[in-house]
Every structure is written in structure tokens, then in C-alpha cells.
Amino acid sequence: MPLMPAWVQQIAAFLPFQSTFYFPINALVGTMSPADLLAGLGMQVLWIVLGTVAVVLVWRVGVRQFSSVGN
């Protein structure tokens, strides 16, 4: 992330890519404080919950609209 322009970094901070790639690498390197680790883990949990809700909603809509013919 540090190699990207500042405006891209600001946008990326709200997307799941930072939580899935940038945060684990920094956590393994050991350059993060305990507060940053908890915040990063919290963001990961948030994205998991949001993704699960999105999948459940799309699944329900898809099952309602599904139709098949035959065996």
C-alpha cells in the first residue's frame, strides 16, 4: 500500500483488499502495535460478516427466481 498514491490508499482503506493482503503481511512482519492488530482483526471480522450477509441475500433472491423444467 505505501507504494500507491495517497488517494488510492484512502480508497483502499475502506475496501476488503487491505484486510486480506496488507494487514496479514504487516502482522507477520511485526511492525504493528497491539491496538493496530485489534483494529485489523476487527476489520477482517467486519468484512466476513458483510460478505456473509451479501451471500445469504443473493442466495435467497436466486432461489426465489430459480425455475427448472424436466427431471
PQR file with spaces between the fields and no chain letter, atoms N, CA, C, O and H, PARSE charges and radii, in Angstrom:
ATOM       1  N    MET     1       0.790   -1.197    0.000 -0.4000 1.5000
ATOM       2  CA   MET     1       0.000    0.000    0.000 -0.0000 2.0000
ATOM       3  C    MET     1       0.844    1.277    0.000  0.5500 1.7000
ATOM       4  O    MET     1       0.438    2.268   -0.608 -0.5500 1.4000
ATOM       5  N    PRO     2       1.992    1.283    0.656 -0.5600 1.5000
ATOM       6  CA   PRO     2       2.767    2.526    0.684  0.2800 2.0000
ATOM       7  C    PRO     2       3.247    2.974   -0.704  0.5500 1.7000
ATOM       8  O    PRO     2       3.581    4.145   -0.890 -0.5500 1.4000
ATOM       9  N    LEU     3       3.285    2.072   -1.663 -0.4000 1.5000
ATOM      10  CA   LEU     3       3.745    2.445   -2.996 -0.0000 2.0000
ATOM      11  C    LEU     3       2.669    3.138   -3.821  0.5500 1.7000
ATOM      12  O    LEU     3       2.970    3.731   -4.857 -0.5500 1.4000
ATOM      13  H    LEU     3       3.014    1.121   -1.512  0.4000 1.0000
ATOM      14  N    MET     4       1.435    3.072   -3.380 -0.4000 1.5000
ATOM      15  CA   MET     4       0.322    3.672   -4.116 -0.0000 2.0000
ATOM      16  C    MET     4       0.179    5.155   -3.769  0.5500 1.7000
ATOM      17  O    MET     4       0.623    5.595   -2.709 -0.5500 1.4000
ATOM      18  H    MET     4       1.191    2.590   -2.538  0.4000 1.0000
ATOM      19  N    PRO     5      -0.445    5.925   -4.671 -0.5600 1.5000
ATOM      20  CA   PRO     5      -0.706    7.337   -4.362  0.2800 2.0000
ATOM      21  C    PRO     5      -1.633    7.466   -3.142  0.5500 1.7000
ATOM      22  O    PRO     5      -2.351    6.529   -2.793 -0.5500 1.4000
ATOM      23  N    ALA     6      -1.605    8.622   -2.515 -0.4000 1.5000
ATOM      24  CA   ALA     6      -2.382    8.840   -1.281 -0.0000 2.0000
ATOM      25  C    ALA     6      -3.874    8.653   -1.508  0.5500 1.7000
ATOM      26  O    ALA     6      -4.558    8.093   -0.652 -0.5500 1.4000
ATOM      27  H    ALA     6      -1.022    9.384   -2.798  0.4000 1.0000
ATOM      28  N    TRP     7      -4.395    9.111   -2.649 -0.4000 1.5000
ATOM      29  CA   TRP     7      -5.840    8.985   -2.885 -0.0000 2.0000
ATOM      30  C    TRP     7      -6.247    7.521   -3.057  0.5500 1.7000
ATOM      31  O    TRP     7      -7.361    7.148   -2.689 -0.5500 1.4000
ATOM      32  H    TRP     7      -3.839    9.565   -3.344  0.4000 1.0000
ATOM      33  N    VAL     8      -5.370    6.694   -3.605 -0.4000 1.5000
ATOM      34  CA   VAL     8      -5.673    5.264   -3.739 -0.0000 2.0000
ATOM      35  C    VAL     8      -5.611    4.600   -2.371  0.5500 1.7000
ATOM      36  O    VAL     8      -6.414    3.717   -2.070 -0.5500 1.4000
ATOM      37  H    VAL     8      -4.465    6.998   -3.904  0.4000 1.0000
ATOM      38  N    GLN     9      -4.673    5.015   -1.551 -0.4000 1.5000
ATOM      39  CA   GLN     9      -4.580    4.457   -0.201 -0.0000 2.0000
ATOM      40  C    GLN     9      -5.824    4.764    0.618  0.5500 1.7000
ATOM      41  O    GLN     9      -6.289    3.922    1.387 -0.5500 1.4000
ATOM      42  H    GLN     9      -4.021    5.732   -1.795  0.4000 1.0000
ATOM      43  N    GLN    10      -6.367    5.974    0.455 -0.4000 1.5000
ATOM      44  CA   GLN    10      -7.576    6.343    1.192 -0.0000 2.0000
ATOM      45  C    GLN    10      -8.764    5.495    0.746  0.5500 1.7000
ATOM      46  O    GLN    10      -9.562    5.067    1.580 -0.5500 1.4000
ATOM      47  H    GLN    10      -5.989    6.658   -0.170  0.4000 1.0000
ATOM      48  N    ILE    11      -8.889    5.250   -0.542 -0.4000 1.5000
ATOM      49  CA   ILE    11      -9.975    4.405   -1.044 -0.0000 2.0000
ATOM      50  C    ILE    11      -9.763    2.965   -0.599  0.5500 1.7000
ATOM      51  O    ILE    11     -10.709    2.304   -0.170 -0.5500 1.4000
ATOM      52  H    ILE    11      -8.241    5.598   -1.219  0.4000 1.0000
ATOM      53  N    ALA    12      -8.542    2.476   -0.695 -0.4000 1.5000
ATOM      54  CA   ALA    12      -8.239    1.092   -0.340 -0.0000 2.0000
ATOM      55  C    ALA    12      -8.460    0.811    1.144  0.5500 1.7000
ATOM      56  O    ALA    12      -8.695   -0.335    1.526 -0.5500 1.4000
ATOM      57  H    ALA    12      -7.774    3.013   -1.043  0.4000 1.0000
ATOM      58  N    ALA    13      -8.388    1.830    1.971 -0.4000 1.5000
ATOM      59  CA   ALA    13      -8.595    1.634    3.408 -0.0000 2.0000
ATOM      60  C    ALA    13     -10.011    1.164    3.714  0.5500 1.7000
ATOM      61  O    ALA    13     -10.244    0.551    4.756 -0.5500 1.4000
ATOM      62  H    ALA    13      -8.197    2.761    1.660  0.4000 1.0000
ATOM      63  N    PHE    14     -10.957    1.440    2.827 -0.4000 1.5000
ATOM      64  CA   PHE    14     -12.348    1.048    3.055 -0.0000 2.0000
ATOM      65  C    PHE    14     -12.744   -0.210    2.301  0.5500 1.7000
ATOM      66  O    PHE    14     -13.885   -0.656    2.421 -0.5500 1.4000
ATOM      67  H    PHE    14     -10.768    1.938    1.980  0.4000 1.0000
ATOM      68  N    LEU    15     -11.851   -0.788    1.540 -0.4000 1.5000
ATOM      69  CA   LEU    15     -12.136   -1.985    0.759 -0.0000 2.0000
ATOM      70  C    LEU    15     -11.522   -3.210    1.441  0.5500 1.7000
ATOM      71  O    LEU    15     -10.609   -3.069    2.255 -0.5500 1.4000
ATOM      72  H    LEU    15     -10.924   -0.425    1.443  0.4000 1.0000
ATOM      73  N    PRO    16     -12.007   -4.394    1.121 -0.5600 1.5000
ATOM      74  CA   PRO    16     -11.513   -5.589    1.830  0.2800 2.0000
ATOM      75  C    PRO    16     -10.090   -5.996    1.459  0.5500 1.7000
ATOM      76  O    PRO    16      -9.506   -6.833    2.146 -0.5500 1.4000
ATOM      77  N    PHE    17      -9.518   -5.438    0.406 -0.4000 1.5000
ATOM      78  CA   PHE    17      -8.199   -5.871   -0.034 -0.0000 2.0000
ATOM      79  C    PHE    17      -7.117   -5.577    0.998  0.5500 1.7000
ATOM      80  O    PHE    17      -6.186   -6.366    1.161 -0.5500 1.4000
ATOM      81  H    PHE    17      -9.993   -4.758   -0.152  0.4000 1.0000
ATOM      82  N    GLN    18      -7.229   -4.465    1.687 -0.4000 1.5000
ATOM      83  CA   GLN    18      -6.239   -4.139    2.716 -0.0000 2.0000
ATOM      84  C    GLN    18      -6.332   -5.139    3.866  0.5500 1.7000
ATOM      85  O    GLN    18      -5.312   -5.534    4.431 -0.5500 1.4000
ATOM      86  H    GLN    18      -7.986   -3.825    1.554  0.4000 1.0000
ATOM      87  N    SER    19      -7.542   -5.545    4.210 -0.4000 1.5000
ATOM      88  CA   SER    19      -7.706   -6.500    5.310 -0.0000 2.0000
ATOM      89  C    SER    19      -7.235   -7.894    4.933  0.5500 1.7000
ATOM      90  O    SER    19      -6.809   -8.658    5.799 -0.5500 1.4000
ATOM      91  H    SER    19      -8.371   -5.224    3.751  0.4000 1.0000
ATOM      92  N    THR    20      -7.305   -8.236    3.652 -0.4000 1.5000
ATOM      93  CA   THR    20      -6.938   -9.589    3.253 -0.0000 2.0000
ATOM      94  C    THR    20      -5.477   -9.737    2.862  0.5500 1.7000
ATOM      95  O    THR    20      -4.926  -10.833    2.967 -0.5500 1.4000
ATOM      96  H    THR    20      -7.651   -7.616    2.948  0.4000 1.0000
ATOM      97  N    PHE    21      -4.836   -8.665    2.415 -0.4000 1.5000
ATOM      98  CA   PHE    21      -3.450   -8.778    1.965 -0.0000 2.0000
ATOM      99  C    PHE    21      -2.470   -7.959    2.811  0.5500 1.7000
ATOM     100  O    PHE    21      -1.488   -8.497    3.324 -0.5500 1.4000
ATOM     101  H    PHE    21      -5.283   -7.775    2.330  0.4000 1.0000
ATOM     102  N    TYR    22      -2.734   -6.695    2.951 -0.4000 1.5000
ATOM     103  CA   TYR    22      -1.787   -5.782    3.597 -0.0000 2.0000
ATOM     104  C    TYR    22      -1.684   -6.037    5.101  0.5500 1.7000
ATOM     105  O    TYR    22      -0.584   -6.087    5.651 -0.5500 1.4000
ATOM     106  H    TYR    22      -3.531   -6.258    2.534  0.4000 1.0000
ATOM     107  N    PHE    23      -2.821   -6.196    5.757 -0.4000 1.5000
ATOM     108  CA   PHE    23      -2.812   -6.389    7.210 -0.0000 2.0000
ATOM     109  C    PHE    23      -2.088   -7.666    7.631  0.5500 1.7000
ATOM     110  O    PHE    23      -1.247   -7.593    8.528 -0.5500 1.4000
ATOM     111  H    PHE    23      -3.714   -6.156    5.310  0.4000 1.0000
ATOM     112  N    PRO    24      -2.363   -8.834    7.037 -0.5600 1.5000
ATOM     113  CA   PRO    24      -1.648  -10.042    7.484  0.2800 2.0000
ATOM     114  C    PRO    24      -0.132   -9.961    7.288  0.5500 1.7000
ATOM     115  O    PRO    24       0.630  -10.463    8.115 -0.5500 1.4000
ATOM     116  N    ILE    25       0.301   -9.334    6.202 -0.4000 1.5000
ATOM     117  CA   ILE    25       1.743   -9.213    5.969 -0.0000 2.0000
ATOM     118  C    ILE    25       2.375   -8.339    7.049  0.5500 1.7000
ATOM     119  O    ILE    25       3.419   -8.690    7.598 -0.5500 1.4000
ATOM     120  H    ILE    25      -0.318   -8.927    5.530  0.4000 1.0000
ATOM     121  N    ASN    26       1.753   -7.216    7.354 -0.4000 1.5000
ATOM     122  CA   ASN    26       2.289   -6.344    8.407 -0.0000 2.0000
ATOM     123  C    ASN    26       2.246   -7.015    9.768  0.5500 1.7000
ATOM     124  O    ASN    26       3.141   -6.812   10.588 -0.5500 1.4000
ATOM     125  H    ASN    26       0.905   -6.931    6.908  0.4000 1.0000
ATOM     126  N    ALA    27       1.219   -7.810   10.017 -0.4000 1.5000
ATOM     127  CA   ALA    27       1.121   -8.507   11.298 -0.0000 2.0000
ATOM     128  C    ALA    27       2.239   -9.546   11.426  0.5500 1.7000
ATOM     129  O    ALA    27       2.811   -9.709   12.503 -0.5500 1.4000
ATOM     130  H    ALA    27       0.492   -7.975    9.350  0.4000 1.0000
ATOM     131  N    LEU    28       2.548  -10.242   10.341 -0.4000 1.5000
ATOM     132  CA   LEU    28       3.614  -11.244   10.385 -0.0000 2.0000
ATOM     133  C    LEU    28       4.997  -10.615   10.483  0.5500 1.7000
ATOM     134  O    LEU    28       5.890  -11.171   11.121 -0.5500 1.4000
ATOM     135  H    LEU    28       2.083  -10.109    9.466  0.4000 1.0000
ATOM     136  N    VAL    29       5.175   -9.468    9.858 -0.4000 1.5000
ATOM     137  CA   VAL    29       6.467   -8.790    9.923 -0.0000 2.0000
ATOM     138  C    VAL    29       6.705   -8.249   11.331  0.5500 1.7000
ATOM     139  O    VAL    29       7.848   -8.143   11.774 -0.5500 1.4000
ATOM     140  H    VAL    29       4.449   -9.016    9.339  0.4000 1.0000
ATOM     141  N    GLY    30       5.637   -7.912   12.024 -0.4000 1.5000
ATOM     142  CA   GLY    30       5.752   -7.472   13.408 -0.0000 2.0000
ATOM     143  C    GLY    30       5.928   -5.987   13.587  0.5500 1.7000
ATOM     144  O    GLY    30       6.498   -5.552   14.587 -0.5500 1.4000
ATOM     145  H    GLY    30       4.708   -7.999   11.664  0.4000 1.0000
ATOM     146  N    THR    31       5.453   -5.194   12.645 -0.4000 1.5000
ATOM     147  CA   THR    31       5.613   -3.746   12.754 -0.0000 2.0000
ATOM     148  C    THR    31       4.370   -3.048   13.278  0.5500 1.7000
ATOM     149  O    THR    31       4.267   -1.825   13.191 -0.5500 1.4000
ATOM     150  H    THR    31       4.990   -5.547   11.832  0.4000 1.0000
ATOM     151  N    MET    32       3.428   -3.803   13.820 -0.4000 1.5000
ATOM     152  CA   MET    32       2.155   -3.215   14.254 -0.0000 2.0000
ATOM     153  C    MET    32       2.055   -3.235   15.778  0.5500 1.7000
ATOM     154  O    MET    32       2.579   -4.125   16.448 -0.5500 1.4000
ATOM     155  H    MET    32       3.512   -4.797   13.891  0.4000 1.0000
ATOM     156  N    SER    33       1.366   -2.225   16.297 -0.4000 1.5000
ATOM     157  CA   SER    33       1.104   -2.178   17.734 -0.0000 2.0000
ATOM     158  C    SER    33      -0.087   -3.087   18.052  0.5500 1.7000
ATOM     159  O    SER    33      -0.835   -3.465   17.151 -0.5500 1.4000
ATOM     160  H    SER    33       0.940   -1.502   15.753  0.4000 1.0000
ATOM     161  N    PRO    34      -0.263   -3.434   19.314 -0.5600 1.5000
ATOM     162  CA   PRO    34      -1.415   -4.267   19.680  0.2800 2.0000
ATOM     163  C    PRO    34      -2.759   -3.624   19.309  0.5500 1.7000
ATOM     164  O    PRO    34      -3.697   -4.325   18.931 -0.5500 1.4000
ATOM     165  N    ALA    35      -2.849   -2.312   19.415 -0.4000 1.5000
ATOM     166  CA   ALA    35      -4.099   -1.633   19.043 -0.0000 2.0000
ATOM     167  C    ALA    35      -4.361   -1.766   17.542  0.5500 1.7000
ATOM     168  O    ALA    35      -5.501   -1.968   17.123 -0.5500 1.4000
ATOM     169  H    ALA    35      -2.086   -1.743   19.722  0.4000 1.0000
ATOM     170  N    ASP    36      -3.299   -1.652   16.733 -0.4000 1.5000
ATOM     171  CA   ASP    36      -3.450   -1.818   15.289 -0.0000 2.0000
ATOM     172  C    ASP    36      -3.828   -3.249   14.937  0.5500 1.7000
ATOM     173  O    ASP    36      -4.612   -3.474   14.015 -0.5500 1.4000
ATOM     174  H    ASP    36      -2.373   -1.487   17.073  0.4000 1.0000
ATOM     175  N    LEU    37      -3.277   -4.218   15.662 -0.4000 1.5000
ATOM     176  CA   LEU    37      -3.628   -5.616   15.431 -0.0000 2.0000
ATOM     177  C    LEU    37      -5.109   -5.858   15.709  0.5500 1.7000
ATOM     178  O    LEU    37      -5.791   -6.523   14.929 -0.5500 1.4000
ATOM     179  H    LEU    37      -2.640   -4.035   16.410  0.4000 1.0000
ATOM     180  N    LEU    38      -5.603   -5.322   16.817 -0.4000 1.5000
ATOM     181  CA   LEU    38      -7.025   -5.492   17.145 -0.0000 2.0000
ATOM     182  C    LEU    38      -7.921   -4.794   16.123  0.5500 1.7000
ATOM     183  O    LEU    38      -8.966   -5.324   15.745 -0.5500 1.4000
ATOM     184  H    LEU    38      -5.050   -4.782   17.451  0.4000 1.0000
ATOM     185  N    ALA    39      -7.514   -3.615   15.682 -0.4000 1.5000
ATOM     186  CA   ALA    39      -8.297   -2.901   14.671 -0.0000 2.0000
ATOM     187  C    ALA    39      -8.311   -3.672   13.354  0.5500 1.7000
ATOM     188  O    ALA    39      -9.346   -3.748   12.692 -0.5500 1.4000
ATOM     189  H    ALA    39      -6.665   -3.186   15.990  0.4000 1.0000
ATOM     190  N    GLY    40      -7.188   -4.236   12.977 -0.4000 1.5000
ATOM     191  CA   GLY    40      -7.128   -5.027   11.750 -0.0000 2.0000
ATOM     192  C    GLY    40      -7.967   -6.283   11.838  0.5500 1.7000
ATOM     193  O    GLY    40      -8.665   -6.634   10.886 -0.5500 1.4000
ATOM     194  H    GLY    40      -6.347   -4.175   13.515  0.4000 1.0000
ATOM     195  N    LEU    41      -7.906   -6.961   12.964 -0.4000 1.5000
ATOM     196  CA   LEU    41      -8.738   -8.150   13.148 -0.0000 2.0000
ATOM     197  C    LEU    41     -10.220   -7.787   13.144  0.5500 1.7000
ATOM     198  O    LEU    41     -11.049   -8.524   12.610 -0.5500 1.4000
ATOM     199  H    LEU    41      -7.339   -6.676   13.737  0.4000 1.0000
ATOM     200  N    GLY    42     -10.540   -6.651   13.742 -0.4000 1.5000
ATOM     201  CA   GLY    42     -11.929   -6.181   13.721 -0.0000 2.0000
ATOM     202  C    GLY    42     -12.417   -5.907   12.311  0.5500 1.7000
ATOM     203  O    GLY    42     -13.554   -6.234   11.970 -0.5500 1.4000
ATOM     204  H    GLY    42      -9.867   -6.052   14.176  0.4000 1.0000
ATOM     205  N    MET    43     -11.563   -5.305   11.485 -0.4000 1.5000
ATOM     206  CA   MET    43     -11.932   -5.055   10.087 -0.0000 2.0000
ATOM     207  C    MET    43     -12.126   -6.367    9.335  0.5500 1.7000
ATOM     208  O    MET    43     -13.030   -6.471    8.505 -0.5500 1.4000
ATOM     209  H    MET    43     -10.639   -5.039   11.761  0.4000 1.0000
ATOM     210  N    GLN    44     -11.300   -7.361    9.607 -0.4000 1.5000
ATOM     211  CA   GLN    44     -11.461   -8.652    8.960 -0.0000 2.0000
ATOM     212  C    GLN    44     -12.792   -9.283    9.345  0.5500 1.7000
ATOM     213  O    GLN    44     -13.498   -9.821    8.493 -0.5500 1.4000
ATOM     214  H    GLN    44     -10.566   -7.277   10.280  0.4000 1.0000
ATOM     215  N    VAL    45     -13.131   -9.218   10.622 -0.4000 1.5000
ATOM     216  CA   VAL    45     -14.409   -9.765   11.076 -0.0000 2.0000
ATOM     217  C    VAL    45     -15.569   -9.008   10.427  0.5500 1.7000
ATOM     218  O    VAL    45     -16.556   -9.619   10.019 -0.5500 1.4000
ATOM     219  H    VAL    45     -12.557   -8.781   11.314  0.4000 1.0000
ATOM     220  N    LEU    46     -15.454   -7.697   10.331 -0.4000 1.5000
ATOM     221  CA   LEU    46     -16.498   -6.894    9.691 -0.0000 2.0000
ATOM     222  C    LEU    46     -16.701   -7.317    8.246  0.5500 1.7000
ATOM     223  O    LEU    46     -17.841   -7.493    7.816 -0.5500 1.4000
ATOM     224  H    LEU    46     -14.652   -7.200   10.663  0.4000 1.0000
ATOM     225  N    TRP    47     -15.618   -7.485    7.481 -0.4000 1.5000
ATOM     226  CA   TRP    47     -15.743   -7.891    6.086 -0.0000 2.0000
ATOM     227  C    TRP    47     -16.293   -9.299    5.946  0.5500 1.7000
ATOM     228  O    TRP    47     -17.015   -9.586    4.991 -0.5500 1.4000
ATOM     229  H    TRP    47     -14.692   -7.342    7.831  0.4000 1.0000
ATOM     230  N    ILE    48     -15.965  -10.179    6.877 -0.4000 1.5000
ATOM     231  CA   ILE    48     -16.534  -11.535    6.849 -0.0000 2.0000
ATOM     232  C    ILE    48     -18.035  -11.473    7.066  0.5500 1.7000
ATOM     233  O    ILE    48     -18.794  -12.145    6.368 -0.5500 1.4000
ATOM     234  H    ILE    48     -15.379   -9.946    7.653  0.4000 1.0000
ATOM     235  N    VAL    49     -18.468  -10.674    8.028 -0.4000 1.5000
ATOM     236  CA   VAL    49     -19.904  -10.540    8.306 -0.0000 2.0000
ATOM     237  C    VAL    49     -20.629   -9.917    7.106  0.5500 1.7000
ATOM     238  O    VAL    49     -21.679  -10.408    6.694 -0.5500 1.4000
ATOM     239  H    VAL    49     -17.851  -10.128    8.596  0.4000 1.0000
ATOM     240  N    LEU    50     -20.071   -8.840    6.549 -0.4000 1.5000
ATOM     241  CA   LEU    50     -20.698   -8.201    5.387 -0.0000 2.0000
ATOM     242  C    LEU    50     -20.759   -9.146    4.187  0.5500 1.7000
ATOM     243  O    LEU    50     -21.762   -9.181    3.475 -0.5500 1.4000
ATOM     244  H    LEU    50     -19.217   -8.441    6.884  0.4000 1.0000
ATOM     245  N    GLY    51     -19.706   -9.900    3.966 -0.4000 1.5000
ATOM     246  CA   GLY    51     -19.699  -10.861    2.863 -0.0000 2.0000
ATOM     247  C    GLY    51     -20.712  -11.967    3.068  0.5500 1.7000
ATOM     248  O    GLY    51     -21.383  -12.383    2.124 -0.5500 1.4000
ATOM     249  H    GLY    51     -18.891   -9.871    4.544  0.4000 1.0000
ATOM     250  N    THR    52     -20.827  -12.446    4.297 -0.4000 1.5000
ATOM     251  CA   THR    52     -21.805  -13.491    4.599 -0.0000 2.0000
ATOM     252  C    THR    52     -23.225  -12.986    4.393  0.5500 1.7000
ATOM     253  O    THR    52     -24.057  -13.694    3.824 -0.5500 1.4000
ATOM     254  H    THR    52     -20.282  -12.108    5.064  0.4000 1.0000
ATOM     255  N    VAL    53     -23.508  -11.787    4.842 -0.4000 1.5000
ATOM     256  CA   VAL    53     -24.843  -11.200    4.652 -0.0000 2.0000
ATOM     257  C    VAL    53     -25.145  -11.045    3.163  0.5500 1.7000
ATOM     258  O    VAL    53     -26.255  -11.346    2.724 -0.5500 1.4000
ATOM     259  H    VAL    53     -22.833  -11.212    5.304  0.4000 1.0000
ATOM     260  N    ALA    54     -24.172  -10.582    2.386 -0.4000 1.5000
ATOM     261  CA   ALA    54     -24.378  -10.408    0.946 -0.0000 2.0000
ATOM     262  C    ALA    54     -24.653  -11.750    0.269  0.5500 1.7000
ATOM     263  O    ALA    54     -25.538  -11.838   -0.582 -0.5500 1.4000
ATOM     264  H    ALA    54     -23.271  -10.338    2.742  0.4000 1.0000
ATOM     265  N    VAL    55     -23.910  -12.789    0.632 -0.4000 1.5000
ATOM     266  CA   VAL    55     -24.109  -14.112    0.029 -0.0000 2.0000
ATOM     267  C    VAL    55     -25.491  -14.660    0.387  0.5500 1.7000
ATOM     268  O    VAL    55     -26.178  -15.213   -0.472 -0.5500 1.4000
ATOM     269  H    VAL    55     -23.191  -12.718    1.324  0.4000 1.0000
ATOM     270  N    VAL    56     -25.895  -14.512    1.633 -0.4000 1.5000
ATOM     271  CA   VAL    56     -27.213  -15.010    2.050 -0.0000 2.0000
ATOM     272  C    VAL    56     -28.328  -14.285    1.300  0.5500 1.7000
ATOM     273  O    VAL    56     -29.279  -14.921    0.846 -0.5500 1.4000
ATOM     274  H    VAL    56     -25.337  -14.062    2.330  0.4000 1.0000
ATOM     275  N    LEU    57     -28.222  -12.978    1.167 -0.4000 1.5000
ATOM     276  CA   LEU    57     -29.254  -12.219    0.448 -0.0000 2.0000
ATOM     277  C    LEU    57     -29.320  -12.613   -1.026  0.5500 1.7000
ATOM     278  O    LEU    57     -30.407  -12.816   -1.568 -0.5500 1.4000
ATOM     279  H    LEU    57     -27.449  -12.462    1.535  0.4000 1.0000
ATOM     280  N    VAL    58     -28.173  -12.719   -1.668 -0.4000 1.5000
ATOM     281  CA   VAL    58     -28.150  -13.099   -3.080 -0.0000 2.0000
ATOM     282  C    VAL    58     -28.672  -14.517   -3.252  0.5500 1.7000
ATOM     283  O    VAL    58     -29.386  -14.793   -4.217 -0.5500 1.4000
ATOM     284  H    VAL    58     -27.290  -12.554   -1.228  0.4000 1.0000
ATOM     285  N    TRP    59     -28.336  -15.417   -2.347 -0.4000 1.5000
ATOM     286  CA   TRP    59     -28.812  -16.794   -2.409 -0.0000 2.0000
ATOM     287  C    TRP    59     -30.342  -16.845   -2.317  0.5500 1.7000
ATOM     288  O    TRP    59     -30.996  -17.544   -3.090 -0.5500 1.4000
ATOM     289  H    TRP    59     -27.757  -15.194   -1.563  0.4000 1.0000
ATOM     290  N    ARG    60     -30.895  -16.104   -1.371 -0.4000 1.5000
ATOM     291  CA   ARG    60     -32.355  -16.106   -1.209 -0.0000 2.0000
ATOM     292  C    ARG    60     -33.060  -15.559   -2.440  0.5500 1.7000
ATOM     293  O    ARG    60     -34.067  -16.121   -2.872 -0.5500 1.4000
ATOM     294  H    ARG    60     -30.363  -15.536   -0.743  0.4000 1.0000
ATOM     295  N    VAL    61     -32.557  -14.486   -3.007 -0.4000 1.5000
ATOM     296  CA   VAL    61     -33.150  -13.920   -4.221 -0.0000 2.0000
ATOM     297  C    VAL    61     -33.019  -14.915   -5.369  0.5500 1.7000
ATOM     298  O    VAL    61     -33.962  -15.101   -6.138 -0.5500 1.4000
ATOM     299  H    VAL    61     -31.739  -14.030   -2.657  0.4000 1.0000
ATOM     300  N    GLY    62     -31.869  -15.549   -5.488 -0.4000 1.5000
ATOM     301  CA   GLY    62     -31.649  -16.515   -6.562 -0.0000 2.0000
ATOM     302  C    GLY    62     -32.541  -17.724   -6.449  0.5500 1.7000
ATOM     303  O    GLY    62     -33.051  -18.207   -7.460 -0.5500 1.4000
ATOM     304  H    GLY    62     -31.103  -15.399   -4.863  0.4000 1.0000
ATOM     305  N    VAL    63     -32.744  -18.228   -5.249 -0.4000 1.5000
ATOM     306  CA   VAL    63     -33.612  -19.398   -5.052 -0.0000 2.0000
ATOM     307  C    VAL    63     -35.058  -19.046   -5.378  0.5500 1.7000
ATOM     308  O    VAL    63     -35.773  -19.875   -5.940 -0.5500 1.4000
ATOM     309  H    VAL    63     -32.330  -17.835   -4.427  0.4000 1.0000
ATOM     310  N    ARG    64     -35.503  -17.849   -5.043 -0.4000 1.5000
ATOM     311  CA   ARG    64     -36.875  -17.428   -5.359 -0.0000 2.0000
ATOM     312  C    ARG    64     -37.094  -17.326   -6.856  0.5500 1.7000
ATOM     313  O    ARG    64     -38.180  -17.643   -7.342 -0.5500 1.4000
ATOM     314  H    ARG    64     -34.922  -17.176   -4.587  0.4000 1.0000
ATOM     315  N    GLN    65     -36.087  -16.889   -7.596 -0.4000 1.5000
ATOM     316  CA   GLN    65     -36.251  -16.668   -9.031 -0.0000 2.0000
ATOM     317  C    GLN    65     -35.912  -17.904   -9.852  0.5500 1.7000
ATOM     318  O    GLN    65     -36.138  -17.907  -11.062 -0.5500 1.4000
ATOM     319  H    GLN    65     -35.205  -16.631   -7.201  0.4000 1.0000
ATOM     320  N    PHE    66     -35.388  -18.933   -9.247 -0.4000 1.5000
ATOM     321  CA   PHE    66     -34.970  -20.125   -9.980 -0.0000 2.0000
ATOM     322  C    PHE    66     -36.188  -20.909  -10.458  0.5500 1.7000
ATOM     323  O    PHE    66     -37.171  -21.066   -9.733 -0.5500 1.4000
ATOM     324  H    PHE    66     -35.204  -18.931   -8.264  0.4000 1.0000
ATOM     325  N    SER    67     -36.101  -21.392  -11.684 -0.4000 1.5000
ATOM     326  CA   SER    67     -37.128  -22.300  -12.199 -0.0000 2.0000
ATOM     327  C    SER    67     -36.446  -23.331  -13.080  0.5500 1.7000
ATOM     328  O    SER    67     -35.457  -23.041  -13.753 -0.5500 1.4000
ATOM     329  H    SER    67     -35.303  -21.264  -12.273  0.4000 1.0000
ATOM     330  N    SER    68     -36.986  -24.528  -13.064 -0.4000 1.5000
ATOM     331  CA   SER    68     -36.394  -25.553  -13.910 -0.0000 2.0000
ATOM     332  C    SER    68     -37.503  -26.390  -14.532  0.5500 1.7000
ATOM     333  O    SER    68     -38.630  -26.437  -14.039 -0.5500 1.4000
ATOM     334  H    SER    68     -37.790  -24.764  -12.517  0.4000 1.0000
ATOM     335  N    VAL    69     -37.153  -27.041  -15.617 -0.4000 1.5000
ATOM     336  CA   VAL    69     -38.086  -27.879  -16.345 -0.0000 2.0000
ATOM     337  C    VAL    69     -37.433  -29.238  -16.542  0.5500 1.7000
ATOM     338  O    VAL    69     -36.256  -29.322  -16.895 -0.5500 1.4000
ATOM     339  H    VAL    69     -36.237  -27.003  -16.018  0.4000 1.0000
ATOM     340  N    GLY    70     -38.187  -30.287  -16.315 -0.4000 1.5000
ATOM     341  CA   GLY    70     -37.642  -31.623  -16.543 -0.0000 2.0000
ATOM     342  C    GLY    70     -37.474  -32.379  -15.242  0.5500 1.7000
ATOM     343  O    GLY    70     -38.088  -32.069  -14.221 -0.5500 1.4000
ATOM     344  H    GLY    70     -39.142  -30.218  -16.028  0.4000 1.0000
ATOM     345  N    ASN    71     -36.613  -33.388  -15.323 -0.4000 1.5000
ATOM     346  CA   ASN    71     -36.416  -34.233  -14.149 -0.0000 2.0000
ATOM     347  C    ASN    71     -35.666  -33.477  -13.132  0.5500 1.7000
ATOM     348  O    ASN    71     -35.387  -34.001  -12.054 -0.5500 1.4000
ATOM     349  H    ASN    71     -36.114  -33.639  -16.153  0.4000 1.0000
